[in-house]
Amino acid sequence: MKVTAHEISITQRYLWRSAREAIPVQHALIVEVEQNGISGFGEASAFMTAHYNSDLDRMHADLRRLAPVLSGLEPEDPFAVWKVLVSHLPDSPFILAALDTAVHDLRARLLGVPLWQALGLEPPTDVRSSFSIGLDETDVMVTKLRERPGWPAYKVKLADPGDLSVLKELRRHTDAPFYVDGNCGWDLAGTLPALEGMRELGVELVEQPFARSAWQDAQVLKEAAPIPVIADESITSLHDLDACAAAFHGINVKPMKAGGTTPALALLRSARERGLRTMLGCMPESAAGLSATGHLASLADYLDVDSVVLNAVDTGQGIGVDAVGRVTLPGRPGSGFRPDPAEHGWRVRPVDAEVIRPVRHQVLRPGEPAENCAYAEDGLPGARHFAALRAGRAVGACSLYDEDPPEGRTVPGLVPGTGRRLRGMATLEEARGTGLGAALLRTALTHAVLDGADVVWCNARTDAAGFYRRHGFRVAGDPFEMPGIGPHLFMHWSPR
C-alpha cells in the first residue's frame, strides 16, 4: 500500500461552541491509501489535541514512525491490519482511525462494492440525522434552528442544565425532539432538578453531562433520570463498555474517537447485544471521513452526522445530508467519497508542477523569465510537488526529487538511494505567519518518509535557515554562493 497524507482546514458556517471550547477553524489530516491505482480515504481531526494526541505535528510524526510498518501491509483483511496498527498507535486514536478507515475503504473499492456490503451490514435506508446547535446567544441559536426546519431532532449544546430558557425559546419554533449535550460540563447537583423540566420540553436524551471520571455521579443520574442518558467521552473502546452499561442507557460511537471503522463496528454490535441504545456520531470532519461513518448507520438508534452540513467548505463529494436531515450515500464503491481539488477545504496537497510555478516565480525568481521556474527535474520519475492553498489558490510551493546529496556533502548514516531533495520552497507574502509554510514542509517531509526516504536535504537561502532549523534541519558545511541568487547553506533532515 502507498500512503499519502494531505492537510485540510475546515471552517464552519458559524463559530462552533460547546461547554468545553470554541472552534473557529478545524485542521485535520486526510490519509489516502492506494493500491493498483485505487485509493481509500480516512480522516483525523486535530481536535482536543492534548486528550487524543492529535495535534498535526504528532500525527505526522506517527505516520513517519509507522512508514516501515505501512509499507508491508496489504488491504485484503482490514481487521488484521487494525490489530497491527493499534499495537503501534495505542494512544493515538485519530490517526489510527484515519488509517483503519482508509484501508476498509480501499478494500471495498477493490472489491467494487459499497462499504456497508464489505462489512456485512444491511444497507442504510431511510435514515435521518439530528441537527446540532452549538452554544451561542439565544437568538443566534434560534436563528440556526429556523434556518434548518423540518429535521427529525435537534441536538442542543447547553452550558448550564438549570437554565432551560434556551430550550423554552427553541421549543417555540419546532415540535421536534431535543437531544441535549452537556459536553462534560455539568455537575450532579445542577442536573438532577433540571431533568423533569427537560422532559416536559421534549428532551428525549441527555448526552455526556459529566466528566469521564465521574462514574459514580453518572450511575446516580442513570437511576434517577426520566429520559435516557448516553455516553460520549466516557466510551472510547470496548474496555469502557462494562462501565458504560452500568452508568448510562446508551453510547455515542464516533469512529474517529474509537480508533476507526473496525472498533466502531465492534462497539455498535456489542452495545446492541447488551441492550444499550446506540448513537452514531462524528467529530468536526469533512466528507472524506464522514462518508465511511454513514455506512454504519443500520446499527444506530440515533444518527448525528451533520458535520458536512455545518461546514462552510469541504474536500469533495460523498455522504449527503439534505435540507431535512435525510442521509444518502453515493452510488459508488467503498465509502463513495470522491476528492475534489477545487474544494476550498484543502490546505496542503500534492499537485502538478504547473500549479506551483507561479509561486516559485513570484517569490524565488522575481524579474526573471517565467520559464526559469520550470526546473529540469520537475518531470523526472518520483518528482512530487506540493501546494499550500488558500481558498483553492496556491500561495505556497515546494517539490521533492529522488536525489542523494551531491558529492562532497556527507550526511551521516545515509543509505545510498534514499535521499530526497527539497527544492523550490516558497510562500507568498500573504501566507506568511499563517502556519501554511510549516504545514507545507511537514507534509512534504511525511510524504518523503512514507516514500522510503532516509534523508531530505536542500540548499537553503541563509535568511531561511532559521525556518528549517525550527523543523529539525541541520547545517553541514559553510555558506556558499549561488550565482545570481545569493548565499546558501546545505541543510539536511532525517526522521531518525
Order of alpha helices (4+ residues) and beta strands (2+ residues): beta-beta-beta-alpha-alpha-alpha-alpha-alpha-alpha-beta-beta-alpha-beta-alpha-beta-alpha-alpha-beta-alpha-beta-alpha-beta-alpha-alpha-beta-alpha-beta-alpha-beta-beta-beta-beta-beta-alpha-beta-beta-beta-alpha-beta-alpha-beta-beta-beta
